Amino acid sequence: MSELKRIGIIGGGQLGKMMILDGKRYGYYIVTLDPTKDCPSHAISDEHIIAAFDDVDAIRELANKVDVITYEFEHIHVEILKELEKEGHAIYPTPESLAIIQNKFSQKKTLLENGVPVPDFHQVKEISDIHRIGKSFGYPMMLKSCTGGYDGKGNFLIKNAEEVQTAYEQLGSGKRPLMIERFVNFDKEISVLACRGIDGDLAVYPVGENKHINSILDETAVPANLSDKATKKAMAMATEVMNIFHGVGMFCVELFVTKDEKLYVNEVAPRPHNSGHYTIEACLTSQFENHIRAIAGLPLGDVTLRTPVVMKNLLGEATGTSKVLGLSKACQVSKSKVHLYGKKEVKLHRKMGHITAIGSTVEEARAAAELAFSKIKIIKEE
């Protein structure tokens, strides 16, 4: 990998953009594949192939232009990636791990078979399965699409038997594969970022504590408010997940923590993650830099936390052409940084940017993040 010069990224959103910013510091030539002409990555990509994520010919074109391929989200055409890997193209994380992870049922099944604690789950083939499992699990319980879901899309919390029909219809009436999970009465949601290099070197980031609103990440605070025992257990579970999936590059392991500090893996993402944005300001090496280092065959960077930190997402407040209000005022808040993704179209609850703030304590960092957050809005242009 020492001769690597060109990196291909499938996906031109904010995660791809932040990968590119670190890739360019190392002098790499970046080719992006994304169907949106003015996607966040467009302005800083050396080349942009404008094509659908399931366009086999376009993905092959990307492969022929670069030395290694990576991706910024899971919902892509994995079979062509498997073909390309067999032909000798380098792809990280591997298509084999992506194929398992992009289906939530196979992901959970693999974790369970390898002894990783997960919420109880069952496959759903018809609506009668939901009623039957409801008698066993009790309500509430979570109905999930096995593929394609994100930010709460593809999930339905079924509170009682009367909601089964609605939930089943809203998630496609069986046209997509479905699964049911026992509801975990969690006390906290946490995530652990881990990165492995091609040589097997592993770096595990500090544990982040996450707060969601309407199933969309609102805030990540680091370090998480956990006991030393639970913190070590979470980091050990992330290492275990990396070993199970033979991970290369960044992975994020999201977990539930109960009041008695039992831990259950909720989901695994084979890529940099929203809950890892804090690493840009607060760690010696960000998740994006380490992802680039990993897939390029470079040694991984130190992931030591330099300071307590809080990250807050900036979500769209309307639908239309995007307009930012209050950037100057937000930038006046000491110890905070504003990141805007450059999305031309704003949508209600769409991730448009984030704010990171540091402090001597998490509480101090949160106060700065919330102050900066209160100054800025992303609305539609009138």
NUSE-469392 format. One record per atom (N, C-alpha, C): y, x, z. Coordinates in steps of 0.05 Angstrom, whole numbers, padded with zeros to 5 digits, always signed. Layout:
<nodes>
YXZ;...
</nodes>
This chain:
<nodes>
-00024+00016+00000;+00000+00000+00000;+00025+00017+00000;+00023+00043+00001;+00046+00060+00003;+00064+00058-00022;+00052+00050-00045;+00068+00048-00070;+00080+00020-00074;+00076+00002-00054;+00086-00025-00058;+00116-00025-00062;+00124-00039-00083;+00153-00041-00089;+00162-00070-00092;+00144-00088-00100;+00151-00116-00106;+00136-00136-00090;+00150-00155-00078;+00138-00175-00061;+00144-00202-00073;+00123-00219-00075;+00126-00246-00084;+00124-00266-00061;+00142-00285-00060;+00143-00304-00038;+00140-00332-00050;+00120-00347-00042;+00117-00375-00050;+00133-00392-00030;+00154-00404-00039;+00172-00419-00022;+00199-00406-00019;+00220-00421-00025;+00247-00409-00024;+00265-00422-00004;+00253-00432+00018;+00269-00444+00040;+00280-00423+00059;+00288-00432+00083;+00301-00414+00101;+00282-00391+00111;+00256-00397+00114;+00238-00376+00122;+00236-00354+00101;+00233-00363+00076;+00233-00343+00054;+00259-00327+00052;+00281-00341+00056;+00307-00327+00055;+00309-00305+00077;+00300-00312+00101;+00301-00292+00122;+00281-00269+00119;+00259-00275+00106;+00240-00253+00098;+00254-00234+00078;+00268-00246+00059;+00281-00230+00038;+00302-00212+00050;+00318-00223+00069;+00339-00207+00081;+00328-00181+00094;+00304-00183+00106;+00292-00159+00117;+00278-00142+00096;+00266-00156+00076;+00253-00141+00054;+00273-00124+00039;+00297-00134+00035;+00317-00119+00019;+00326-00094+00035;+00326-00095+00061;+00333-00071+00077;+00314-00048+00072;+00289-00055+00064;+00270-00034+00058;+00269-00028+00028;+00287-00041+00013;+00289-00035-00016;+00269-00049-00033;+00256-00070-00023;+00236-00083-00040;+00249-00102-00060;+00235-00105-00083;+00243-00124-00104;+00229-00150-00097;+00244-00172-00096;+00232-00197-00087;+00233-00218-00109;+00209-00230-00114;+00207-00252-00133;+00199-00277-00117;+00215-00299-00120;+00210-00324-00106;+00199-00345-00126;+00180-00361-00116;+00172-00385-00132;+00179-00409-00116;+00195-00426-00127;+00204-00451-00114;+00214-00470-00135;+00208-00496-00133;+00217-00515-00154;+00246-00522-00154;+00261-00515-00132;+00289-00522-00130;+00306-00499-00139;+00323-00504-00159;+00339-00483-00171;+00358-00470-00151;+00371-00486-00134;+00390-00474-00115;+00379-00474-00086;+00353-00468-00084;+00341-00466-00057;+00354-00443-00041;+00351-00442-00015;+00364-00421+00001;+00359-00393-00008;+00335-00387-00018;+00328-00360-00027;+00339-00352-00054;+00348-00371-00069;+00355-00366-00097;+00376-00344-00100;+00397-00345-00084;+00420-00327-00088;+00413-00298-00081;+00392-00293-00065;+00385-00266-00058;+00358-00256-00068;+00345-00273-00085;+00321-00264-00098;+00327-00247-00123;+00311-00227-00128;+00315-00212-00153;+00306-00228-00177;+00286-00244-00173;+00277-00264-00193;+00269-00289-00179;+00273-00312-00193;+00266-00338-00182;+00251-00353-00204;+00225-00357-00199;+00209-00373-00217;+00211-00402-00208;+00224-00419-00224;+00228-00447-00217;+00204-00463-00227;+00187-00469-00208;+00162-00483-00215;+00150-00496-00190;+00133-00516-00194;+00121-00531-00172;+00101-00513-00157;+00097-00519-00132;+00079-00503-00115;+00050-00505-00124;+00043-00525-00140;+00015-00528-00149;+00013-00520-00179;+00034-00507-00189;+00034-00498-00217;+00018-00472-00219;-00007-00475-00228;-00026-00452-00229;-00015-00430-00247;-00004-00437-00270;+00006-00416-00289;+00030-00401-00276;+00047-00415-00262;+00070-00403-00250;+00062-00384-00227;+00042-00392-00211;+00032-00375-00189;+00019-00350-00201;+00005-00353-00223;-00007-00330-00237;+00015-00312-00247;+00037-00323-00258;+00059-00307-00268;+00072-00291-00245;+00075-00304-00222;+00085-00291-00198;+00067-00267-00191;+00041-00272-00190;+00022-00250-00183;+00024-00226-00201;+00029-00231-00227;+00030-00210-00246;+00057-00194-00245;+00076-00205-00230;+00102-00191-00228;+00104-00174-00202;+00086-00178-00183;+00089-00165-00157;+00065-00150-00148;+00068-00135-00126;+00046-00120-00114;+00032-00135-00092;+00045-00153-00079;+00034-00169-00058;+00047-00197-00057;+00031-00218-00051;+00042-00245-00049;+00040-00254-00020;+00061-00268-00010;+00060-00281+00015;+00072-00309+00011;+00074-00325+00032;+00084-00352+00030;+00098-00360+00055;+00116-00380+00053;+00132-00389+00076;+00123-00416+00087;+00103-00428+00075;+00092-00453+00086;+00063-00456+00076;+00048-00474+00088;+00019-00476+00083;+00011-00493+00060;+00028-00512+00052;+00018-00533+00034;+00021-00525+00005;+00005-00505-00003;+00005-00494-00030;-00023-00494-00042;-00025-00488-00067;-00050-00488-00082;-00067-00464-00074;-00086-00469-00056;-00101-00446-00045;-00123-00436-00064;-00133-00454-00082;-00155-00445-00099;-00146-00424-00119;-00121-00426-00130;-00111-00406-00148;-00107-00379-00133;-00099-00381-00107;-00096-00357-00091;-00123-00343-00087;-00144-00359-00083;-00171-00347-00080;-00179-00333-00106;-00173-00346-00128;-00180-00333-00154;-00165-00307-00158;-00140-00307-00152;-00123-00283-00156;-00133-00261-00137;-00140-00268-00113;-00150-00247-00094;-00176-00235-00105;-00194-00251-00116;-00218-00241-00128;-00212-00222-00151;-00190-00227-00165;-00183-00210-00188;-00169-00184-00179;-00164-00181-00152;-00153-00156-00142;-00124-00158-00133;-00112-00182-00133;-00085-00185-00124;-00085-00186-00093;-00065-00173-00081;-00062-00173-00052;-00047-00198-00043;-00059-00213-00025;-00046-00238-00015;-00050-00239+00015;-00027-00241+00030;-00028-00243+00059;-00008-00264+00069;-00016-00279+00090;-00043-00281+00101;-00064-00289+00080;-00089-00283+00085;-00110-00286+00065;-00114-00315+00057;-00121-00320+00032;-00127-00347+00023;-00150-00360+00039;-00168-00344+00048;-00190-00354+00064;-00180-00367+00090;-00162-00353+00104;-00151-00364+00128;-00133-00388+00122;-00117-00387+00100;-00100-00409+00093;-00116-00434+00087;-00139-00431+00073;-00155-00454+00066;-00165-00469+00091;-00172-00455+00112;-00180-00468+00137;-00157-00480+00152;-00135-00465+00154;-00112-00474+00170;-00097-00497+00158;-00096-00499+00131;-00079-00520+00119;-00092-00548+00122;-00117-00549+00130;-00130-00574+00137;-00133-00575+00168;-00119-00593+00181;-00118-00593+00210;-00146-00597+00222;-00163-00613+00209;-00190-00618+00219;-00206-00592+00218;-00206-00578+00196;-00222-00553+00194;-00210-00532+00212;-00184-00532+00215;-00171-00513+00234;-00181-00517+00262;-00180-00543+00272;-00189-00549+00299;-00219-00543+00302;-00234-00550+00282;-00263-00546+00283;-00269-00516+00286;-00255-00499+00271;-00259-00470+00272;-00252-00459+00299;-00229-00469+00310;-00221-00460+00336;-00241-00467+00358;-00250-00493+00357;-00270-00503+00376;-00296-00487+00375;-00305-00482+00351;-00330-00467+00347;-00329-00438+00358;-00304-00428+00360;-00300-00401+00370;-00291-00401+00399;-00294-00424+00412;-00288-00424+00441;-00259-00427+00449;-00242-00433+00431;-00213-00436+00438;-00208-00465+00447;-00196-00469+00470;-00192-00497+00480;-00172-00512+00462;-00181-00535+00453;-00164-00553+00436;-00167-00582+00447;-00148-00600+00441;-00152-00628+00449;-00177-00639+00435;-00191-00657+00449;-00214-00670+00436;-00205-00684+00410;-00221-00683+00389;-00213-00694+00363;-00238-00705+00349;-00232-00723+00330;-00253-00735+00314;-00243-00740+00285;-00260-00737+00266;-00253-00744+00238;-00252-00774+00235;-00234-00784+00219;-00232-00813+00213;-00238-00818+00184;-00258-00834+00179;-00265-00841+00151;-00257-00870+00144;-00256-00887+00164;-00247-00914+00160;-00235-00925+00185;-00221-00947+00183;-00205-00957+00205;-00222-00964+00230;-00247-00971+00225;-00265-00978+00248;-00270-00953+00265;-00268-00929+00253;-00271-00904+00269;-00249-00902+00290;-00225-00910+00283;-00202-00908+00301;-00207-00927+00325;-00215-00951+00320;-00221-00970+00342;-00243-00959+00360;-00264-00948+00347;-00287-00938+00363;-00278-00914+00380;-00263-00896+00368;-00254-00872+00383;-00235-00880+00405;-00218-00901+00400;-00200-00911+00420;-00214-00920+00446;-00237-00932+00443;-00253-00940+00466;-00262-00917+00482;-00267-00894+00469;-00276-00870+00482;-00253-00854+00494;-00232-00849+00477;-00209-00832+00486;-00190-00848+00504;-00187-00874+00499;-00166-00889+00512;-00140-00884+00498;-00120-00901+00504;-00094-00899+00491;-00074-00888+00511;-00053-00874+00502;-00047-00868+00474;-00065-00846+00462;-00066-00844+00436;-00079-00823+00422;-00065-00818+00396;-00069-00794+00385;-00053-00786+00361;-00070-00787+00336;-00060-00803+00316;-00072-00803+00289;-00057-00783+00272;-00071-00766+00258;-00059-00745+00242;-00070-00744+00214;-00053-00739+00194;-00062-00731+00168;-00073-00703+00170;-00096-00698+00158;-00108-00671+00160;-00092-00651+00143;-00079-00660+00122;-00064-00642+00105;-00036-00652+00100;-00018-00634+00096;+00009-00641+00087;+00030-00648+00107;+00023-00651+00133;+00042-00660+00153;+00059-00637+00163;+00084-00643+00171;+00102-00624+00184;+00124-00640+00198;+00136-00628+00219;+00158-00640+00234;+00153-00669+00241;+00128-00675+00249;+00122-00702+00257;+00113-00720+00234;+00119-00712+00209;+00110-00728+00186;+00080-00724+00184;+00066-00747+00181;+00037-00745+00180;+00024-00749+00207;+00040-00756+00227;+00030-00762+00254;+00038-00790+00263;+00021-00803+00278;+00028-00829+00289;+00015-00831+00317;+00032-00834+00337;+00022-00838+00364;+00015-00867+00368;-00011-00873+00371;-00021-00900+00374;-00022-00906+00404;-00004-00925+00412;-00001-00931+00440;-00022-00952+00450;-00032-00969+00432;-00052-00989+00440;-00067-00998+00415;-00088-01013+00420;-00106-01022+00398;-00091-01038+00377;-00069-01052+00385;-00054-01069+00366;-00039-01052+00346;-00035-01026+00351;-00020-01009+00333;-00038-00995+00313;-00064-00998+00316;-00083-00983+00298;-00079-00990+00269;-00076-01015+00262;-00073-01023+00234;-00047-01011+00222;-00025-01012+00237;+00000-01001+00228;-00002-00971+00224;-00014-00958+00243;-00017-00928+00241;-00034-00921+00217;-00055-00935+00213;-00074-00929+00190;-00059-00933+00163;-00044-00954+00162;-00030-00960+00136;-00007-00940+00132;+00007-00933+00153;+00029-00914+00149;+00020-00886+00141;-00004-00879+00148;-00015-00853+00140;-00034-00855+00116;-00030-00875+00100;-00043-00876+00074;-00068-00893+00071;-00075-00908+00092;-00098-00926+00091;-00123-00912+00081;-00127-00888+00090;-00152-00873+00083;-00151-00858+00056;-00128-00859+00042;-00126-00844+00017;-00124-00814+00022;-00114-00807+00046;-00114-00779+00054;-00133-00776+00077;-00145-00752+00080;-00163-00748+00103;-00148-00749+00129;-00160-00763+00149;-00146-00768+00175;-00164-00758+00198;-00151-00753+00220;-00165-00746+00245;-00151-00758+00268;-00166-00762+00290;-00155-00772+00315;-00157-00750+00336;-00135-00747+00352;-00136-00728+00374;-00131-00743+00400;-00146-00735+00421;-00140-00745+00448;-00112-00736+00456;-00096-00754+00467;-00069-00747+00475;-00070-00729+00500;-00056-00706+00498;-00054-00688+00521;-00029-00694+00536;-00032-00701+00561;-00009-00707+00578;+00003-00680+00587;+00017-00667+00569;+00026-00640+00574;+00052-00639+00590;+00056-00617+00604;+00080-00612+00620;+00100-00596+00603;+00089-00578+00587;+00106-00561+00570;+00093-00557+00543;+00110-00552+00522;+00100-00542+00497;+00110-00514+00493;+00092-00496+00486;+00099-00468+00483;+00089-00458+00456;+00099-00435+00447;+00088-00422+00423;+00088-00392+00428;+00068-00379+00415;+00066-00350+00416;+00064-00340+00387;+00081-00322+00381;+00081-00309+00355;+00065-00283+00357;+00049-00279+00336;+00033-00254+00335;+00033-00243+00307;+00032-00217+00304;+00033-00205+00278;+00012-00182+00277;-00003-00182+00255;-00023-00160+00251;-00017-00146+00225;-00019-00120+00226;-00017-00104+00202;-00043-00102+00187;-00042-00092+00162;-00066-00088+00146;-00085-00069+00160;-00075-00050+00176;-00092-00031+00190;-00103-00042+00216;-00097-00068+00222;-00108-00080+00246;-00090-00078+00271;-00068-00064+00269;-00049-00062+00291;-00038-00090+00297;-00037-00097+00323;-00029-00124+00331;-00005-00123+00350;+00014-00140+00344;+00038-00143+00362;+00040-00172+00370;+00042-00178+00396;+00044-00205+00406;+00072-00208+00420;+00087-00228+00410;+00114-00232+00420;+00114-00247+00447;+00136-00247+00462;+00138-00262+00487;+00134-00292+00482;+00126-00306+00503;+00120-00335+00501;+00146-00350+00500;+00149-00369+00481;+00172-00386+00479;+00166-00414+00489;+00185-00427+00503;+00182-00454+00512;+00197-00473+00493;+00184-00492+00482;+00196-00509+00461;+00202-00537+00471;+00224-00548+00461;+00231-00576+00466;+00233-00590+00439;+00219-00613+00436;+00221-00628+00411;+00235-00654+00415;+00249-00663+00395;+00261-00690+00394;+00252-00703+00368;+00240-00726+00371;+00228-00740+00347;+00210-00722+00331;+00193-00707+00346;+00173-00689+00334;+00185-00665+00319;+00211-00661+00320;+00224-00638+00307;+00234-00619+00329;+00229-00594+00325;+00237-00574+00345;+00267-00575+00349;+00275-00578+00374;+00303-00578+00381;+00312-00551+00393;+00295-00540+00411;+00303-00516+00426;+00279-00499+00432;+00283-00473+00430;+00263-00453+00440;+00277-00435+00460;+00266-00433+00484;+00277-00415+00505;+00256-00394+00512;+00266-00369+00514;+00249-00346+00520;+00262-00328+00541;+00248-00320+00562;+00220-00325+00567;+00215-00354+00576;+00190-00363+00571;+00182-00390+00580;+00180-00391+00610;+00185-00414+00621;+00182-00418+00650;+00153-00423+00657;+00137-00401+00658;+00109-00403+00663;+00101-00382+00684;+00079-00386+00697;+00068-00366+00716;+00059-00342+00700;+00056-00319+00713;+00046-00295+00700;+00018-00300+00688;+00002-00314+00704;-00026-00320+00695;-00026-00336+00669;-00010-00357+00668;-00009-00374+00644;+00003-00359+00620;+00023-00342+00626;+00035-00326+00604;+00015-00308+00592;+00000-00294+00609;-00021-00275+00599;-00043-00290+00584;-00050-00314+00594;-00071-00330+00581;-00061-00338+00553;-00036-00347+00551;-00025-00356+00525;-00025-00333+00505;-00017-00310+00514;-00016-00287+00496;-00044-00278+00488;-00063-00280+00506;-00091-00274+00500;-00103-00294+00480;-00096-00319+00483;-00105-00340+00464;-00094-00335+00436;-00069-00326+00434;-00057-00319+00408;-00072-00296+00395;-00079-00276+00411;-00095-00254+00401;-00122-00263+00391;-00134-00281+00406;-00160-00292+00398;-00158-00307+00371;-00137-00323+00368;-00133-00337+00343;-00130-00318+00320;-00115-00297+00324;-00111-00277+00303;-00138-00264+00294;-00155-00260+00314;-00182-00249+00308;-00199-00268+00293;-00198-00294+00301;-00214-00314+00287;-00207-00317+00258;-00181-00316+00252;-00172-00320+00224;-00167-00294+00210;-00174-00272+00222;-00170-00245+00210;-00141-00243+00199;-00122-00251+00216;-00094-00254+00207;-00082-00228+00199;-00067-00228+00177;-00049-00206+00169;-00022-00218+00164;-00001-00207+00177;+00025-00219+00176;+00030-00236+00201;+00052-00251+00201;+00059-00268+00224;+00042-00293+00225;+00034-00300+00250;+00022-00325+00256;+00037-00337+00280;+00038-00363+00281;+00048-00377+00305;+00027-00395+00316;+00022-00393+00342;+00003-00410+00356;+00019-00428+00375;+00018-00454+00369;+00031-00474+00386;+00011-00485+00407;+00019-00487+00432;+00001-00495+00453;+00014-00516+00471;-00004-00533+00483;+00004-00552+00504;-00003-00539+00531;+00015-00543+00551;+00009-00533+00578;+00010-00557+00596;-00011-00562+00612;-00011-00584+00630;+00001-00575+00657;+00005-00595+00675;+00017-00588+00701;+00001-00568+00717;-00026-00569+00714;-00042-00549+00728;-00047-00524+00711;-00030-00521+00690;-00029-00497+00672;-00055-00492+00657;-00068-00514+00649;-00089-00512+00629;-00076-00510+00602;-00087-00494+00583;-00074-00490+00557;-00093-00500+00535;-00081-00514+00516;-00095-00524+00492;-00080-00516+00467;-00093-00505+00447;-00080-00499+00422;-00075-00526+00407;-00050-00530+00400;-00043-00554+00384;-00045-00548+00355;-00031-00528+00345;-00032-00521+00316;-00028-00491+00312;-00037-00482+00289;-00033-00454+00281;-00019-00454+00255;+00002-00437+00252;+00016-00434+00227;+00014-00405+00217;+00004-00400+00193;+00000-00372+00183;+00025-00362+00169;+00047-00358+00184;+00072-00351+00172;+00093-00348+00194;+00116-00337+00189;+00138-00338+00208;+00144-00368+00215;+00156-00373+00238;+00157-00400+00248;+00185-00406+00259;+00193-00431+00258;+00218-00440+00268;+00223-00431+00297;+00202-00433+00313;+00205-00425+00341;+00208-00395+00345;+00206-00380+00324;+00209-00351+00325;+00236-00340+00316;+00254-00359+00310;+00281-00350+00300;+00296-00333+00321;+00290-00338+00347;+00303-00323+00368;+00298-00293+00366;+00277-00285+00353;+00270-00256+00351;+00291-00240+00336;+00307-00253+00319;+00327-00238+00304;+00347-00225+00322;+00357-00240+00342;+00376-00228+00361;+00364-00217+00386;+00341-00227+00394;+00331-00221+00421;+00308-00201+00423;+00296-00194+00401;+00274-00174+00401;+00281-00149+00385;+00269-00127+00391;+00274-00103+00376;+00267-00106+00347;+00246-00121+00341;+00238-00126+00313;+00234-00156+00309;+00248-00168+00291;+00245-00197+00287;+00218-00204+00274;+00211-00230+00276;+00187-00239+00263;+00187-00234+00233;+00211-00236+00221;+00213-00233+00192;+00209-00204+00183;+00221-00186+00199;+00217-00158+00192;+00188-00150+00196;+00176-00159+00217;+00148-00151+00222;+00129-00164+00201;+00136-00188+00191;+00119-00199+00170;+00120-00182+00145;+00144-00174+00138;+00148-00156+00115;+00133-00129+00119;+00137-00118+00143;+00123-00093+00149;+00093-00096+00146;+00082-00118+00157;+00053-00122+00157;+00042-00124+00129;+00054-00141+00112;+00043-00145+00085;+00048-00121+00067;+00067-00105+00075;+00073-00081+00059;+00058-00056+00068;+00042-00059+00089;+00027-00036+00099;+00042-00017+00116;+00066-00025+00126;+00081-00008+00143;+00073-00012+00173;+00078+00008+00190;+00073+00004+00218;+00089-00020+00229;+00078-00034+00248;+00093-00056+00260;+00114-00046+00279;+00136-00062+00282;+00158-00054+00299;+00153-00065+00328;+00168-00053+00346;+00167-00061+00374;+00177-00090+00378;+00163-00106+00393;+00171-00134+00396;+00181-00140+00424;+00189-00120+00439;+00200-00123+00466;+00224-00142+00466;+00224-00160+00485;+00247-00178+00489;+00270-00163+00502;+00293-00163+00489;+00316-00148+00500;+00332-00164+00519;+00331-00190+00517;+00348-00207+00533;+00338-00236+00533;+00342-00251+00555;+00336-00280+00553;+00352-00293+00530;+00340-00313+00518;+00351-00324+00494;+00344-00354+00491;+00362-00369+00478;+00356-00397+00471;+00364-00402+00442;+00347-00414+00427;+00353-00422+00399;+00354-00452+00397;+00374-00463+00383;+00376-00491+00378;+00378-00496+00348;+00362-00516+00338;+00363-00523+00310;+00388-00540+00304;+00399-00535+00280;+00421-00551+00269;+00409-00570+00248;+00409-00595+00254;+00397-00615+00235;+00419-00630+00221;+00412-00639+00197;+00430-00656+00181;+00436-00682+00195;+00461-00692+00192;+00469-00716+00205;+00475-00739+00185;+00469-00734+00160;+00473-00754+00139;+00457-00745+00114;+00459-00760+00093;+00446-00753+00068;+00466-00752+00045;+00466-00729+00031;+00484-00725+00009;+00489-00695+00005;+00511-00689-00009;+00519-00661-00013;+00529-00650+00014;+00518-00627+00023;+00523-00618+00050;+00552-00607+00053;+00562-00611+00077;+00588-00601+00085;+00587-00592+00115;+00596-00568+00120;+00596-00558+00147;+00623-00561+00161;+00623-00573+00185;+00647-00576+00200;+00645-00560+00226;+00666-00545+00233;+00668-00532+00259;+00656-00504+00260;+00650-00492+00237;+00638-00465+00237;+00656-00445+00253;+00682-00446+00247;+00700-00427+00260;+00699-00430+00291;+00699-00455+00300;+00698-00459+00329;+00672-00451+00341;+00650-00456+00327;+00624-00447+00337;+00622-00417+00339;+00634-00403+00320;+00633-00374+00319;+00650-00361+00342;+00667-00377+00354;+00684-00367+00376;+00668-00365+00402;+00645-00378+00404;+00630-00379+00429;+00616-00352+00433;+00623-00339+00455;+00613-00312+00461;+00583-00313+00464;+00570-00292+00455;+00541-00288+00458;+00524-00307+00442;+00536-00320+00422;+00520-00338+00405;+00524-00330+00376;+00504-00337+00359;+00504-00331+00331;+00497-00356+00316;+00512-00362+00294;+00506-00385+00277;+00491-00376+00252;+00470-00389+00245;+00455-00384+00220;+00456-00409+00204;+00467-00407+00180;+00466-00430+00161;+00449-00423+00138;+00432-00442+00129;+00411-00436+00109;+00421-00438+00080;+00444-00451+00076;+00455-00453+00049;+00442-00475+00033;+00431-00496+00046;+00419-00518+00031;+00442-00536+00020;+00441-00541-00006;+00462-00556-00019;+00461-00585-00012;+00437-00596-00007;+00434-00624+00000;+00427-00627+00029;+00443-00643+00043;+00437-00649+00071;+00421-00675+00072;+00402-00677+00090;+00387-00702+00095;+00387-00706+00125;+00384-00731+00133;+00383-00737+00161;+00359-00723+00174;+00364-00707+00194;+00344-00692+00210;+00332-00668+00194;+00344-00661+00171;+00334-00638+00156;+00344-00613+00170;+00328-00592+00171;+00336-00567+00184;+00356-00553+00165;+00381-00550+00175;+00402-00539+00158;+00411-00511+00169;+00404-00505+00193;+00412-00480+00205;+00402-00479+00234;+00410-00458+00248;+00404-00456+00276;+00425-00439+00291;+00426-00442+00317;+00443-00426+00334;+00426-00410+00354;+00431-00385+00357;+00417-00369+00377;+00438-00358+00396;+00432-00360+00422;+00451-00349+00442;+00435-00333+00463;+00447-00311+00472;+00434-00294+00492;+00449-00296+00518;+00437-00287+00540;+00450-00287+00566;+00434-00271+00586;+00444-00268+00610;+00430-00253+00630;+00407-00270+00641;+00408-00296+00637;+00386-00315+00644;+00383-00335+00622;+00361-00349+00622;+00357-00370+00602;+00378-00392+00605;+00385-00398+00630;+00405-00419+00635;+00432-00411+00623;+00440-00386+00626;+00465-00376+00614;+00464-00377+00584;+00441-00369+00573;+00438-00370+00543;+00439-00399+00533;+00426-00417+00548;+00426-00445+00540;+00454-00457+00540;+00470-00450+00560;+00498-00460+00562;+00514-00451+00538;+00510-00426+00529;+00525-00416+00506;+00515-00429+00480;+00489-00432+00478;+00477-00445+00454;+00487-00474+00452;+00487-00488+00474;+00495-00516+00473;+00525-00519+00468;+00541-00500+00478;+00570-00501+00472;+00575-00496+00442;+00562-00476+00431;+00566-00471+00402;+00556-00495+00386;+00533-00506+00394;+00521-00528+00381;+00540-00552+00380;+00555-00556+00402;+00573-00579+00404;+00597-00577+00386;+00602-00553+00375;+00626-00548+00359;+00621-00553+00329;+00595-00553+00321;+00589-00553+00292;+00572-00577+00284;+00578-00587+00260;+00562-00610+00249;+00557-00604+00219;+00535-00615+00209;+00530-00613+00181;+00527-00642+00170;+00546-00650+00155;+00548-00677+00146;+00548-00678+00115;+00551-00702+00104;+00553-00704+00075;+00582-00703+00066;+00587-00691+00044;+00614-00689+00033;+00622-00717+00023;+00646-00725+00030;+00655-00752+00021;+00666-00751-00007;
</nodes>
